[in-house]
Amino acid sequence: MSRHAVLDDELRAALITLKQEKPTLGVAKIHTLLLDTNPTWSVSEKRVRRLLQEEGLLNNGIANASEKANDEKEHNGGQNTRVYPSSSLNKTLDVNKWSKKIEVRYFNAIKGKGLVATEPISQGEVIWKEDPFILAPEWEIYDLQVSSRACGFCSTITRDHSLLQVPCRASTSSTPCPAIFCNRLCRLQSEKVHPLLCPARNPASIPLLAFARRTEWLAVHALAQCTSRLLLASQADDDSLDLDLQVVQSLAVLGMEERFRTLIDQGVEPDRETWRKAFELYLRTFKEPKTAPEQKKLAKILRKPIPESLQKELFGYDTFLRGLGRISLNLEAHGGLYRLHSHLNHSCSPNTSVRHLDQRTALSRITIVAKTDINPGDELLISYTDPSCDLRARRRRLAEWGFGPCQCGRCLAEEEEARAAGSGGDTEADNLADQLWAGLGLV
């Protein structure tokens, strides 16, 4: 029986499952069990050790994770219902490209990774600026893009006509594409993503993007952008695919089904019919166009065979739902997915803020600014929720993504105040609209 290589994401999921089932086994026995369970896989023991270590499942890491899980199991009457997002380190990430004052640190299997200061950072200081890995802009900007009033790459609004602006290369009078770009550089950079989502080059993408817009489901649009980037990278003759896969696979992830296990207490039911519809349109866009002309156009873009491992990573229904969960966890508020920004953890009293300061030249570029003085060893933190909301609302939003009750200083202080006042505790979803949006996975 021949063996084949397996992607990190799939291997990591298998190892986590095995370690949960057999928490006392060491690396060698886990490696043997893994190959017995998956006889067609080719995986070295060294690679198993690396991934287990990244997940915090060796030595103290697994002990701490198990202890916390057991505490929750006891608290929940013997049923362990808490599911946490998982993440891993991207070994190719060079933080010094953005800032020499911070570093990536892996905390444990529960918290995952984060960014920590290595030098003093002053209040108001710009810590770094970053352009997105992919961009699915908020719908107001997207509408400007499809009406040729914002750059199809960086999303900068084209307020005045400029001789530097250029159209999509594939756009013709018979097969138009509305994308317009700030300049030739933006158009060149867009080739990493745009071709598979261009209505002229890949008309099979039109129904998926229309569905995402109609439902205002930003994660579907962003996943389409990410998938397009990976598939186009597979056509290159360099290491683009490996580098891009490492970016994607290292992101924190909580699948859609796993997410809804945390929403049971709120009475929220997943809208699996809509999930399935999104998946069908996704496959039609990237793998199985309906008509012969659409199939021909897709084949013209994807001339080289797609690696089997990448197809398995992208085109299974379970991996599609996992991809949606991953994207939703990591998107910045305005729709960008960023390599370094995605490492930032949450606090209701954050010490950094994310701003879009280059609005006339690069709207999608973010600037990370220190809100307070940050000392060496301090973690850099942003808020995942609206900090103006009360304790219950903030914790409910965090619980929707498996983070559990926030234990930052502000939350603990407000919890104590609520307890002293005779109120507090969790609450159900505020209204029906929240529940309907949660069912889609849109919140």
N, C-alpha and C positions, 0 to 999 in steps of 0.2 A: 504493500500500500504506500503510495507516494505521499509525502508531507509537503505542506506549503506554509509560507509565512503568514502571520496574523497581525492585524493592526493593534496598536497599543490600546485603543478604546475597548475593543472587544475582549482582548486579553485581560485588561484591568477588571472589567465587569465579571469575567469568569473567576479571577483570583479572589475578588471580594466575596463572591458567593461561596467559593470553597472555604475561605478562611472563616466565614460566618458559620458554616456547617461543621468545620473541623478547626476550632480556634487554637487548639494545643499543638497542631502539627507544625514542624519546622519547614524551612525553605525546601530542603531536599525531598521531603515527603509530599509537600504541596506540589512540587514540580512533577513528581511521579504520578500523583493523582490527576493532575491536570492533563498529562499526556494520555493516561488511561481513559479519561473521560472524553478527550478530543484526539483520537488517534491519527487524524490527518494534519494536526498542527505541528509545526517545527518551531520550538521555543527552547532557548537555552536556560539553564538554571540561573545563570548570571542575570538574565533579563527578568526572570521571575523575582529574584531578590531585589532588583532595582525598583520594580513596580510596587512590590509589597512595602518597600521602605518609603517610597513616595506617598503611598496611601496611609502611612503611619500604622501599618499592620505587623510590624516587627517589634519584638521586645515590649517596651513600655507603651508604644503606640496602640497595639491591640489590647493591652491590659486596660488602658484608660478608656478606650472606645467601648470595650465590653462592660467595664464597670458602669459607665454612664448609661449604656443601653439597659443593663440589668436594673439600675435604679429606676429608669422610666417604666420598665416592665412591671416592677413591683408597684409603682405608683398607679399604673393603669390596671390593677387587678390581675396581673399575670399575663396581660396581652401587650406586647411591644408594638405600638402603633406609630411611633415617631420614625420618620424617614428623613435623613439629612442629605443635603446636596453633597456630592463628592467632587473633588478636583485633584489635579496633579501639577507638578512642576514642568515647565517647558525648558528643557536643558539648553536649547539654542537661543533663548532670550537674553540679549545683552542689554541690561538695564542702563549701562553707562551711555548708551546712545541717546537716552533721554535726560538722565540726571546722574550725577556722581554722589548725590547726597542721600540716596535711598538704596535699599536692597530688598529682594524677594525673600520671604521667610516662610517655611512650612511649619505650621503650628501642631496640628494633629489631625486625625481622621474626621473629627467632628467639625472643627473650625475650618480646616483646610489651610490655604495659604493667605498671605497678605503682604503689605509693603511696610517696611520699618525704616526710620531715619537712621543714617549712619553719621550725620553731621548736624550741627544746629541749623534750624530753618526758622527764619524770622517771620512774624506776622506780616501778611501782605506780599510775601515773596512768591514769585512764579517758580514753581518746583519743576514743572516740565510742560511742554506742548506736544500734542500727539495728533496725527492724522489717522482716520479709521482704517481698519482691516477691510471691513465692508460697511456700506451705508444704506439703510432703509429709512429715509428721513420721515419725520412726522408728516401727516397727510396734507397739511396746508402747503408744505414745501414740495411734496410729491406732485401735487396738483399743478404747481408752477413748473415743475420739470416736464410733465407730459403736455404742457401748453407752451413749451419752448421759452419759458420765462425764468428758468433757473438752470444752472449748470447740471448736466446729467451725471457728472462725476462728483464734484465737491459740494454741490447744492447751493452755491453762491447765487443770489438773486441777480439777474441781469437787468439792472435798472435802466441802463442806457445802451443802445446798440453800439457795439465796438467792432472795429475792423479785425480785432483779434479773435472774435467769436467764430467758431467753426461748427458745422453740422455733423451728424453721424455719417460716416463714410458710406454706409449701406443705403442711406435714404434716397429714394427716387420718387418721381411723381406717381408711379404705379404702385410702389411698395414703400410708403413713407415711414420714417421714424422721427418722432418729435424731438428726440434728444438734441440738445445744443450744448456746446462746451465753451468754457471761458476762453480757452486758447488751445493750441495744438498739444501742449503738455497734458492738459486735462483729458483730451481725447485719447492720447497715447496711453495714459495710465488707466483709462476706462476699459481698455482692451482686456484687462484681467478679469472683468466681470460682465461688461455690457453685451457682448455678442450673443450669449444664450438668452438674454432677456430683451433683445432688440426685436420689435415687431416685424422689421424688414428681414432680418436674418433668421430669426426663429419664431415664426408666427404662432407656433404651438404654445408659446409663453403667454399669449394675450389672455386666455381664460383664467389662468392662475393669478395673474396680476390684477385682473378685474375683480376676481373673487376676493382677494386680499383687500382691495380698496373698498369694495361694497360692505364687507364685514368689519372693516377697519381693524384687521388682524395684522398688526405690525410684525409679529413673530413669523408669520407665513412669508411675508415679503422679505424679511431679513434672512430667513432660511433659504429662500430662493437665491438671494444674492450670494450667500455663503456657498451653496451647492454649485452655482455657476462658477465661482472662483476656483473651487476644487477641481471641477471637471475640466476647465480650461487649463489649469496647471498641469493636469495629467497629459496634456497635449504638448507640453514643452519638453525640450531636450536637456533640461538642467534639473536641479534638485528642488524646483519650485513646489512640487506636490508634497514632498516630504516636509519641507519647512512650513507650508500652509497647514498640513494635517496636524503638525505638532502644536500650532497655535490653537486650532479648533479643539483638539482632543484634550488639551490641558485646561480648558475652560471649566468652571464649575457647572455641574449638571444635575438636574432632578427631572426625570421623565414626567410626561403628562399624567400617566396612570399613578405614578408614585406621588405626584403632587396632590392628586385628588384624595389620596388616603388621609392627608392632613386636613381636608375640608369636610370630612364626613360629619363631624360634630356640628357644622354650620348648615347641614341639610342641603349642600350643593351637590348636584348630580352632574357628571361630565356629559358633554354633548358629543358623544362618540359618532353620531351620524354626520355632524359637521366636520369632525376630524377626518372621517373617512373620505368625505367629499374633497377636502383639501389635499389629501394624499393622492386621490385619483388625478386631480389636476396637476399635481406635482410630478407624478409619473409621466403624464402626457407631455409635460414641458421638457423633461430632461431625458426620458428613456423611451417612451412608447407613444409618439404622436399618432393621432387618429387617421390622418389622411396621407396618401402617398406623397403629395407635394411637401407636406410638413416633414415627413420622414426624410425626404431627400435633402431638405434644407438643414435639418439637424445633422445628418451624416456629413454634410459639407463642412460643418464647424468641428465636429468630433471625428476627425479622420482616423486617428489612432484608436485601437481598441482600449476601452476603459478597463483598468486592472480589476480582476475579479474581487480582490479585497476591498477596493474602493466602492464597487457596486454593492457589495454586501453592507458596507458602512452607510451608504446613502439610500438604498432603494427598498429596504425592508420596512414594513409598517411599524414595527417596534422601534427601529432605529430612527424612523421619521418622527415618531412621538418623542423620542429621546432628544432628537435634534431640536424640536420645537421648545422643549423644556430648557435645553442648554442656551438657546438663543435668548429666550425670555429672561433668564437669570442674569445675562451679561450685557444686554443692550443698555447703553446710556439713554437718558431720558428723551433725547431728541433723535434716537434711532441709529446711532453709530455703535459698531462693535470695535473695541480698541484693545490692543495687545496688553498694554501696561495698566490702563484704567480698570480692566476687568479683574485685577488683583485686589482692588480696594474693598475693604470690609466696612460694615455698617456701625454707626453710632447715632443715637438721636441727638447727640451734641457733637457733631463732627468737627474735626480740626482742619479740614480742607474743603474747598468748594470747586466745582467744575463749571467753567465758563466758556462761552463761545465769543471770543473777543475779536477774531479776525473776520468780521461779518461782511466786509467788502471785498475780501480777497480769498478767503477759504472758510466758509461758514461751518463746514463739518469739522474743522480743527478745534480741538479742545485745549484749554489752558487750565492747569491745576494750580490753585493758589492757596497758600496757607492762611487759614482764618485766625490762627493763634500761633504763638511761638511753639515750635516742636523741637524737643530735645532728642539727642541720640538715644536710640532704643525705643522711642515712642512709635506706636503704630499709626500710620496715616489712615484716616477714616472719613467716609462720606455718609450721607443719610440716604437710605433706600426708600424712605417714605417722606411724606410731607411733614417736616418737623413742627409745623404749626398745629397739627392734629393732636388730640388728647391721647393719653396712654393707651386706652382700649383700641382706638382706631389704628394707632401705629403698630401695636402688637398683632392685631388681626391681619393687617397687610403683610407683616413679616411671616406670620404663621401660614399664609397662603402659599408660601414658597419653601416651607419646611425648615425655617430658621429657628423656630421655637421662640419662647418669650425673650425679648431683648433684656440683657442684664447690664446695660450701660448705667453710669452713675445717675443720669437724669431719670431713667425708668425706675430704678430702685427707689429713688427719693420720692417720685410721684406715687409709686406703689405703696410706700409707707404712709404717705399723706392720705391716700384713698382708704387704706385700712383703718387709719385713725378716725376718719370721717364716717366709717361704717359702710363704705361702698367699695367698689373694685371688683376684680374678677373678669373673666372673659365674657364676651357678648356674642350674639349671633350676628349674621350679616345685617348691615344697616337697612337694606331695602331690597326689593325684588330685582331691581336693575343690576345691583352688584352681583346677585346670585346668577342671573342670566349671563352676564359677561364672564363670570368665573367659570361657568359651565363650558364656555368655549375655550377658556384658557387665556382670556384677553387681559385680565387684570394683573 
